[in-house]
Amino acid sequence: MSSSPVSTSLPAQPYGRPPLRTVQVLGTGAGAGSSAHVRSLATGLAARGVRVTVCAPVQAEGEYDFTGAGAQFAPDAVSVLRAACAGADLVHAHGVRAGMRAALAIRGRRVPLVVSWHGEGPTAAGALGRLSRMLERHVARAAAVVLGASSDQVDVARLRGAKDARLAPVAVPTEPAGPEAATDPDKVRAELGAVERPLLIAVGSLVPHRGYSVLLDAAREWRGLDPAPLLVIAGEGPLRAELSRRIEAEGLPVRLLGRRRDAAQLLAAADLAVLPSRWEARALLAQEALRAGVPLVATAVGGVPELLGEGAVLVPPGEAGPLASAVTGLLSDPDRRAALAAAGRVQAATWPSEDDTVAQVLSVYDELMERRR
């Protein structure tokens, strides 16, 4: 779940034209998928002669090394963001909250705003929901172009008043070859306590929309299997204490691993991956599981069916019974797991590459610059 350089096959800026100056805005709380995408995008754009400044939390720079990708880094303080945007030809925000901050930073300036909607799901009910919809409307209308990671996000952006909303699937950065990539899966399983028992993995922050409470309900149903599968969850978040109490009180075969930098190696050692989310656009775990040939059980929400096609078992969200049945059915059928893994790799081959993603984004930038001339 780290990034790698993308192809530099496209030419840099045409002779005689000054380099395009862009600011990529990544807000606090951005997920791993959004951060990895910005790192990949910065790499590809810089390789093509674009000047890139990434405005993001300091901890994101420490983890994703945007400067190593060829970008300048600026902390996401309001004053710093405004100063960075003052010298930009175009600003690209990643997420609705980042879009709002970017819109305020360029207010009164003739600078195009592109907003990528990464993982913005259904809004909540009540006052919080009204506030979220108001924020979405403001950002959608402020943006020259909204790029949705899935078709349903494009539809929502148009509903909120976007002048121009387009589908722009985001590629998952490929894992670099290196010593960590060759980690022995049996060693990983032994360290996790999954010797001679099935290993299931879920990856993602411990927040309500990930659906982990339903996943624990499912784990309660399959704990009677012999041997009982071990479920490991890699991620951190505000629900950790609540989930931990349930695991201990109910004797569930589940381990919370916290935030892990080796999630790709954990995935490679697993028998199954599980995505129980209430909503997802273009889930990072789903993409990495299919590409690695790890069978996946996922909820049919948001952009997940569009993303996975026939490459995974899809179940209704919020229902522990179908989720548990899908997992136990696959664990008891090695041939079906093998067929599903093969189908997943076929589906993954249809997704855009990092190079495709950079080329699409750059074409949007070029279009907006031509409008200004």
C-alpha positions in Angstrom: 0.0 0.0 0.0 2.7 2.3 -1.0 3.5 4.1 -4.3 5.9 3.7 -7.1 7.0 6.0 -9.9 4.8 6.1 -13.0 5.9 6.0 -16.6 7.5 9.1 -18.0 6.5 8.3 -21.6 4.6 11.5 -22.2 6.5 14.7 -23.2 7.1 17.6 -20.8 5.6 21.1 -21.5 5.7 22.2 -25.1 8.7 24.4 -26.1 8.1 28.0 -25.4 5.3 27.5 -22.9 5.9 28.2 -19.2 5.5 25.2 -16.9 2.0 24.7 -15.5 2.0 25.4 -11.8 -0.5 23.3 -9.7 -1.3 23.0 -6.1 -2.6 19.6 -4.9 -4.7 20.0 -1.7 -5.0 17.1 0.7 -7.1 17.6 3.8 -6.7 16.3 7.3 -8.3 12.9 7.7 -7.7 11.9 4.1 -7.6 8.1 3.6 -4.7 6.0 2.4 -6.2 5.8 -1.1 -6.4 9.6 -1.5 -2.9 10.1 -0.1 -1.4 7.4 -2.3 -3.2 8.9 -5.3 -1.8 12.4 -4.7 1.7 10.9 -4.4 1.3 9.0 -7.6 -0.2 12.1 -9.3 2.6 14.3 -8.1 5.2 11.8 -9.5 3.6 11.6 -12.9 2.9 15.4 -13.2 6.4 16.4 -12.1 7.9 13.9 -14.6 5.9 15.7 -17.4 7.3 19.1 -16.5 4.4 20.3 -14.3 5.4 22.2 -11.1 3.6 20.6 -8.2 3.1 21.9 -4.7 1.3 19.5 -2.3 -0.5 21.2 0.6 -1.2 18.5 3.2 -0.8 17.6 6.9 2.9 17.2 8.0 2.3 13.6 8.9 1.2 12.9 5.3 4.5 14.2 4.0 6.3 11.9 6.5 4.5 8.9 5.3 4.1 9.5 1.5 7.2 11.6 0.8 5.7 14.1 -1.7 9.0 15.9 -2.0 10.6 12.6 -3.1 8.0 12.4 -5.9 9.3 15.7 -7.3 6.8 18.1 -5.6 7.3 20.9 -3.2 5.6 20.4 0.1 3.7 23.0 2.1 1.8 22.4 5.5 -1.9 22.7 5.3 -2.2 25.8 7.5 -4.7 28.3 6.1 -2.1 31.1 5.5 0.3 28.7 3.8 -2.4 27.3 1.6 -3.4 30.8 0.5 0.2 31.7 -0.3 0.7 28.6 -2.3 -2.5 29.1 -4.3 -1.6 32.7 -5.0 1.1 31.5 -7.4 -0.8 28.7 -9.0 -2.3 28.3 -12.4 -4.7 25.6 -11.2 -5.7 24.1 -7.8 -6.7 20.5 -7.5 -8.3 19.5 -4.2 -8.8 15.9 -3.1 -12.0 15.4 -1.1 -14.9 17.7 -0.4 -13.4 19.2 2.8 -10.2 19.9 1.0 -12.3 21.4 -1.8 -13.9 23.8 0.6 -10.6 24.9 2.0 -9.2 25.3 -1.6 -12.3 27.3 -2.7 -11.8 29.7 0.2 -8.1 30.0 -0.5 -8.6 31.1 -4.2 -11.7 33.2 -3.6 -11.6 36.3 -5.7 -8.9 34.9 -8.0 -9.2 33.7 -11.5 -7.8 30.2 -10.8 -9.6 27.0 -11.9 -10.5 24.5 -9.2 -10.6 20.8 -9.8 -12.1 18.7 -7.1 -11.7 14.9 -6.9 -14.3 13.2 -4.7 -12.5 10.4 -2.9 -14.8 8.3 -0.7 -17.6 10.9 -0.1 -20.5 8.7 0.7 -24.2 9.2 1.6 -24.7 12.1 3.9 -26.0 11.6 7.4 -29.5 12.5 8.6 -30.6 15.6 10.6 -28.5 18.7 11.1 -25.2 17.1 10.3 -26.6 15.8 7.0 -27.9 19.2 6.1 -24.5 20.7 6.8 -22.8 18.1 4.7 -25.1 18.6 1.7 -24.5 22.4 2.0 -20.8 21.8 1.9 -21.1 19.5 -1.1 -23.2 22.0 -2.9 -20.8 24.8 -2.3 -17.8 22.7 -3.4 -19.5 21.2 -6.5 -20.6 24.7 -7.7 -17.2 26.3 -7.0 -15.3 23.6 -9.0 -14.6 24.1 -12.7 -14.5 20.3 -12.9 -15.5 17.6 -10.4 -13.8 14.2 -10.9 -15.7 11.3 -9.4 -13.9 8.0 -8.6 -17.1 6.1 -9.3 -20.3 6.7 -11.4 -22.4 7.2 -8.3 -20.1 10.0 -7.1 -20.4 11.7 -10.5 -24.2 11.5 -10.2 -24.1 13.0 -6.7 -21.8 15.8 -7.8 -24.3 16.7 -10.7 -27.2 16.6 -8.2 -25.3 19.0 -6.0 -24.9 21.5 -8.9 -21.6 20.7 -10.5 -21.1 22.5 -13.8 -18.9 19.7 -15.1 -18.7 16.3 -13.4 -16.7 13.4 -15.0 -15.8 9.8 -14.2 -12.1 9.5 -13.3 -11.2 6.1 -11.8 -8.1 6.3 -9.6 -5.4 3.7 -10.1 -3.9 1.9 -7.2 -0.1 2.5 -7.1 1.8 -0.8 -7.6 4.0 -2.1 -4.9 7.7 -1.6 -5.5 9.9 -4.7 -5.7 12.1 -5.0 -2.6 13.0 -7.1 0.4 9.6 -6.4 2.1 7.7 -7.7 -0.9 9.3 -11.1 -0.6 8.1 -11.7 3.0 7.3 -15.4 3.6 3.5 -15.7 4.0 4.0 -18.6 6.4 6.1 -16.4 8.6 3.5 -13.7 8.6 0.8 -16.2 9.5 2.9 -17.6 12.3 3.5 -14.1 13.7 -0.3 -13.4 13.6 -1.2 -16.8 15.2 -2.9 -18.2 12.1 -0.9 -21.5 11.8 -3.2 -24.3 10.6 -6.2 -22.1 10.6 -7.7 -19.8 8.0 -6.6 -16.2 8.0 -9.0 -13.4 7.1 -8.1 -9.7 6.7 -9.8 -6.4 6.6 -8.0 -3.1 6.2 -9.2 0.4 6.9 -9.7 3.0 9.6 -11.9 2.1 12.6 -14.8 4.4 11.8 -18.5 3.7 11.5 -18.9 3.6 7.8 -16.4 0.7 7.5 -19.0 -1.7 8.9 -16.8 -3.4 11.5 -19.6 -3.9 14.0 -21.4 -6.1 11.4 -18.1 -7.9 10.7 -17.8 -8.8 14.4 -21.3 -10.1 14.3 -20.3 -12.3 11.4 -17.2 -13.4 13.3 -19.4 -14.5 16.1 -21.2 -16.8 13.7 -18.1 -18.5 12.3 -16.2 -18.9 15.6 -17.8 -22.4 15.9 -15.9 -23.6 12.8 -13.1 -26.1 13.3 -10.6 -24.6 13.0 -12.0 -21.2 13.7 -10.7 -18.6 11.2 -8.7 -15.7 12.6 -9.8 -12.3 11.5 -7.2 -9.5 11.6 -8.1 -5.8 11.1 -5.3 -3.4 10.1 -6.3 0.1 10.9 -6.8 2.7 13.7 -9.5 5.0 14.6 -12.1 6.2 17.2 -14.0 2.8 17.4 -11.0 0.9 18.7 -12.0 0.8 22.3 -15.6 -0.2 21.5 -14.5 -3.0 19.1 -11.9 -4.2 21.6 -14.5 -4.5 24.3 -16.7 -6.6 22.1 -13.9 -8.9 21.0 -13.0 -9.6 24.6 -16.5 -9.9 26.0 -17.7 -12.2 23.2 -14.5 -14.2 22.8 -14.3 -13.4 19.1 -11.4 -14.8 17.0 -10.4 -11.3 16.0 -7.2 -9.2 16.4 -7.0 -5.5 16.0 -3.5 -4.8 14.6 -3.6 -1.0 14.6 -2.1 1.0 11.8 0.3 -1.1 9.8 2.7 -0.2 7.0 2.9 -3.8 5.9 -0.7 -4.3 5.0 0.2 -5.6 1.5 2.2 -8.4 3.1 -0.6 -9.2 5.5 -3.0 -9.4 2.5 -0.7 -11.7 0.6 -0.7 -14.1 3.5 -4.5 -14.2 3.9 -6.9 -16.8 2.6 -9.7 -14.2 2.2 -10.1 -10.5 2.3 -13.3 -8.9 3.7 -14.7 -5.5 2.9 -17.9 -4.9 5.1 -18.3 -1.2 4.5 -21.6 0.7 4.5 -20.3 2.7 1.6 -17.2 2.8 -0.6 -16.3 4.5 -3.9 -13.2 2.7 -5.1 -11.9 0.8 -2.1 -8.1 0.4 -1.8 -8.4 -3.0 -0.1 -10.7 -4.3 -2.9 -8.3 -3.3 -5.6 -5.2 -4.6 -3.9 -6.9 -7.9 -3.1 -8.0 -8.6 -6.6 -4.6 -7.6 -8.1 -2.9 -9.9 -5.6 -5.2 -12.8 -6.3 -6.7 -12.9 -2.8 -10.5 -13.9 -2.9 -12.7 -11.1 -1.6 -16.1 -10.8 0.0 -17.4 -7.3 -0.2 -20.6 -5.4 0.4 -22.5 -4.2 -2.7 -22.4 -0.5 -1.9 -21.4 2.7 -3.7 -18.9 2.1 -6.5 -17.9 -1.4 -5.3 -20.1 -3.4 -7.8 -18.8 -1.3 -10.7 -15.3 -1.7 -9.6 -15.3 -5.5 -8.9 -17.6 -6.9 -11.5 -17.5 -10.7 -11.3 -14.2 -10.6 -9.4 -15.6 -10.9 -5.9 -18.5 -12.2 -3.9 -20.9 -9.3 -3.1 -23.3 -9.3 -0.1 -25.8 -6.8 1.2 -24.5 -4.1 3.6 -25.4 -4.2 7.2 -26.3 -7.9 7.3 -24.1 -10.3 9.3 -25.8 -13.5 8.1 -25.0 -13.2 4.3 -21.5 -12.0 5.1 -20.8 -14.9 7.4 -22.3 -17.4 4.9 -20.2 -16.0 2.1 -17.0 -16.4 4.1 -17.7 -19.9 5.4 -18.8 -21.0 1.9 -15.5 -19.9 0.4 -13.4 -21.3 3.2 -15.0 -24.8 2.6 -14.5 -24.6 -1.2 -10.8 -24.3 -2.4 -11.8 -24.7 -6.0 -14.2 -21.8 -5.8 -11.6 -19.6 -4.1 -9.1 -20.4 -6.9 -11.7 -19.5 -9.5 -12.6 -16.3 -7.7 -8.9 -15.3 -7.4 -8.5 -15.9 -11.2 -11.6 -13.8 -12.0 -10.3 -11.1 -9.7 -7.0 -10.8 -11.6 -9.0 -10.6 -14.9 -11.1 -7.8 -13.5 -8.0 -6.0 -12.2 -6.5 -6.0 -15.7 -9.4 -3.8 -16.9 -8.6 -1.0 -14.4 -6.6 2.1 -15.5 -2.9 2.2 -14.9 -1.2 5.0 -12.9 0.0 6.4 -16.3 -3.6 6.4 -17.6 -4.8 8.3 -14.5 -2.1 10.9 -14.8 -2.8 11.4 -18.5 -6.5 11.9 -17.9 -5.9 14.4 -15.1 -3.4 16.3 -17.2 -5.9 16.4 -20.1 -8.4 18.1 -17.8 -5.7 20.6 -16.7 -4.8 21.4 -20.4 -8.5 21.9 -21.2 -9.0 24.4 -18.3 -5.8 26.3 -19.3 -7.0 26.6 -22.9 -10.3 28.1 -21.6 -8.3 30.8 -19.9 -6.4 31.8 -23.0 
